Amino acid sequence: MKIAVIGLGGMGGTVVEHLKEIDRVTAITGYDISAENAQEKKAKYQIEIAANLEQILTDSEVKAAFVTASNDAHKPVVMKLIEAGIPIMCEKPMANTLSDAEEMVKAAQRKNLFFQIGFELRYSKLYTTIKDWIDAGLLGDIINTECNYESTLKRSHARG
């Protein structure tokens, strides 16, 4: 399955790293408004680079896209992906205004298209377990909570 990553900055690089660990992902194509950054990521991750967004929008092999571009680019990129019928995972915040966010959601709903925002901790086992305990009344009256999340994944971060 071919996946697109639009915006190859810090978060885009992290998404590419994760996608490369998934067996079902057979190809990754990236796009960034900075051609220099795109070429750096191409060399670092051995991914395809699209010359422009249109190349991704018209590639019938692209089965989903991650929008990791700057916040101000989320809405225009997402709206183009929706129009092209490409399922989307968009980083937070999804838009700069509530009206833009609502417009994006309504457009995806009209197309019956998968559109999710990257609130990953919302689905974390730690947080869902605590929520279940609260709902079951196991913790009494909650006044305040603080949760710390620590990944068990081992990563090496090269510094250059």
N, C-alpha and C positions, 0 to 999 in steps of 0.2 A: 504494500500500500504506500503510495506517495503522499507525503505531507508537506505543506508549505509553512514556512515561518517568516512572517512579515515583520521586519524590524529586528536587526541582528546585533543590537546593543547587548548590555549585560544580561538581561532576562532572556533575550532571544538566544544567546549562547547557551544559557542554562537549559532552555527548552530543547535545543538541538542535542545537547549532551544526553538528556533523558530519552529523547526519541531514538537515538542511536543504540540504546539498550533494549529496545523493543523489537523482537524478532519479526513481527508483522509489518514493521515499517521497513520497506525495501528501498525507498529513496526519499531524500529530503531536498527540497528546493527552497532557497532563501532569497529574500529581497530586502534591501536597505536603501534608503535615499542617498546614503554615502557609498559611492562606488568603491572607495578605498577600504572602508569597513567591510563591505561585502566580500571583497577579494581577500582580506585578511581572514575572514571566517571560512571562506572557501578553502584556503590553504590549511587552516587549523583543523577543520572538521571534515574535510573531504566531502563537501556537499555541492550540489548544483547551485548556481546563482542565476536568478532571472534578471534579465536586462531591465525589466520594468514590471509594474504590477499587472498590466494587461496580459503579460505572458503567463502569469499564474492563473488569472481569471479565465483564460481560454484553454488551459491545459486540462484535457479531459481525464488525465491520469491523477490529478490532484483530488484526493478524497476528503481532505479536511485541511483547515488552516488555523494556525496559532497567530493571533495578533499581539505582538510584543513591541509594537512601535511606540513612539511618544504618545502621551495621553491625548494630545490635541488631534492626533491622526486616527484615533480609534474609530470615531463615527464615520468619517468618509471611507476608510478602508472596509469596515464592517458592512456598510451599506452596499458597497460594490461586491463584496463576497456574497452577501445575501442575494443580490440580483443575479449573480452567477450560479446560485444554488449550491454553494460550497459550505458545508458545516463548519462552525466556528467555535474556537475557544479563545476568548479575549481576556487579556490581563485587566486587572483593576487599576484605577477606576474605569468603568466601561465608557464613561463620557464625562464631559465637563459640566453638563447641565442636566437637570432632571428631564427636561423636555427632549433633549437629544437621546437620553437613555430610553425614554418611553417610545420614541420614534423607532429606535433600533429594535426594541423588543417587538413592537407591533409589526414591523416589516418582516422579521423572522417568523412570527406567528402566521402572517398571511401566506408565507411560502411553506409553512409547516417544516421549518428548517431547524436543526439542532444549533443552539446558540447558548453558550455557557460562559459565565464570568469566572475568572480564576480565584475564587474565594476558597482555596483549598482547605484551609483549616476548618471551614464550616462542616466538612465531611470527615474530619480526622476522628479516629476511634476514641482518642482522649476526650474530645469535646462532646461527641455524641453519647459516650458513656456517662459523662457528668450530667448531660441533659436528661438522659433516661432516669438517673438517680433522683434528679430534681422532680421530674414528672411523677415518679413513684412515691414521692414524699419521704425518701430515705435521708435527706439532709436537713429537714426542718425548714424554717423560714430563711431563705437566702437573702442576705443584705448586700454582700459583695463577694466576688470570686476573683481569683487570679490563677491562671493556668500557665504552666511552662511546658513548652513542647521541645523535645530534643529528638532529632532524627537518629536512628540506629544505622543509617547508611554510612559507610566509610567512603570518604572522598579524599583525593589528593588534589591540592590546589597549587599549581606551579606558579611561581612568581617570576616575572621576567623584568 
